């Protein structure tokens, strides 16, 4: 019987362009800030799409070397502190999401967008359910699951636009070096 073939992930090209090296961290931090914008829409804060999760997912698939766990931790804690949530909840979600995506990254490389979007949909469901459960535990109360489900749907719906934007920025800066 022939040995099992391990599907190898191609090595990531070296990035010598300083703006391109900072792009994943900067866009993830910007996504975190976008989540905090004070829009005058009733209930917006609770129903904001998880823009930071979108950026973390994209960069973990395409350039995990340029988005280190420490950067995700800092962005997550800053987001929690600025929104008034228990510090570390978002950071934990982002780090767990990164770990899950890294473990399965080889399945998303060179795939159709619909497959990548499907993976993001599953990740969003897990992340939102985990955040909901963690907030229920920390608050010692059963929170309404409907707003969490609506936020998950919004997050999945916004992902294609975020993916196109991040992909264009990635191609523009990574090829400029």
Buried (B, 14 or more C-beta within 10 A) or exposed (E): EEEEEEEEEEEEEEBEBEBBBBBBBBBBBBBBBBBEEEEEEEEEBEBBBBBBBBBBBBBBBBBBEBBEBEBBBBBBBBBBEEBEBEEBBBBBBBBBBBEBBEEEBBEBEEEEEEEBBBBBBEBBBBBBBBBBEBBBEEEEEEBEEEBBBBBBBBBBEBBBEBBEBBEEBBEEBBEEE
